[in-house]
Amino acid sequence: MSTTTADALRDEVRRRYAESADAVTRGEANPGCGSGSCCGDAESADFGEALYEAEQRGELPKTAVLASLGCGNPTAVADLREGDTVLDLGSGGGIDVILSAKRIGPTGLAYGLDMTDEMLALAQRNAAEAGIRNAIFLKGVIEAVPLPPESVDVVISNCVINLSVDKPAVLLEIGRVLRPGGRIGISDVVAEDRLASDERAERGSFVGCIAGALSQSEYVEGLAAAGFEDVSVTFTHEVADGMHGAIVKATKPARSRGNRSEEQRAELPLVQRSGCC
Ligand SMILES: C[S@@+](CC[C@H](N)C(=O)[O-])C[C@H]1O[C@@H](n2cnc3c(N)ncnc32)[C@H](O)[C@@H]1O
């Protein structure tokens, strides 16, 4: 993908999710499910708040629930433990940061990372309303995480990696910030291997979390090439023909093989270069 195309796509994603955050802030119901956002191109039961247990929704501020634009519930699959440091890539309105912060308790720390100012402001308000004191929201991109190496126990993410314009960079960054033995619990849209990039783009837009999705094999191979083990990508529900909400799990080896260099990054077999538009 050319730099100009990548920059334009990222700007479009930022603009779209800023609108979503503004709409929630204005009190509009389920605004994220307008066309052109995650859940805009699909049934509302496939994305957002419907994927959380009623009990979990009940312990959250209304605007955190309304702003939910994910395609799964990573806090339900990530093995979060008391005292863990957790990083949520693309934290949006903060729903998974708040749930993680409650799970890991006062000795743990939950980071939310997002590039959209409006989402960060909404997440801060939601966390404050939920009485959360062990969460920090950071501004930045998931392709260059503003945290030191080996500083995180668990990386979660909900329907964001498909929106990245440089997925190999994201997978390497996850490997860099995780401590040896650290875990990944990610929800994302993933394509069946039979669908080529242009066929994925026929099924939905890039900002709608469809066109930029990796295939199952691309995810598995990308994580393995970035040094992860025990990699699994499991479909949970179909969101478009051949496209699924999926749970992605992996572990960083307990003995770190070290961070991968730029040259190693070039060797990563991820063929996905968004293929969209
Ligand atoms: C589909 S929403 C999901 C938000 C949240 N994870 C949830 O489940 O509600 C995507 C979020 O990821 C953020 N995002 C997208 N691409 C990003 C990137 N490259 N770096 C940082 N944040 C990004 C957007 O600003 C938006 O808040």
The ligand as an ORCA input file, in Angstrom:
! r2SCAN-3c Opt
* xyz 0 1
  C     -14.286     -0.371     15.663
  S     -13.768      0.753     16.905
  C     -13.552     -0.365     18.275
  C     -13.422      0.347     19.592
  C     -13.375     -0.549     20.827
  N     -12.286     -1.492     20.734
  C     -14.702     -1.243     21.023
  O     -14.721     -2.474     21.089
  O     -15.705     -0.562     21.144
  C     -12.117      1.106     16.392
  C     -11.312      2.009     17.310
  O      -9.940      1.852     16.991
  C      -9.325      3.095     16.815
  N      -8.277      2.889     15.808
  C      -8.427      2.452     14.541
  N      -7.243      2.319     13.928
  C      -6.302      2.682     14.840
  C      -4.868      2.757     14.826
  N      -4.193      2.442     13.732
  N      -4.230      3.170     15.937
  C      -4.935      3.514     17.057
  N      -6.285      3.464     17.132
  C      -6.960      3.052     16.049
  C     -10.444      4.030     16.384
  O     -10.136      5.378     16.733
  C     -11.622      3.477     17.173
  O     -11.724      4.067     18.434
*
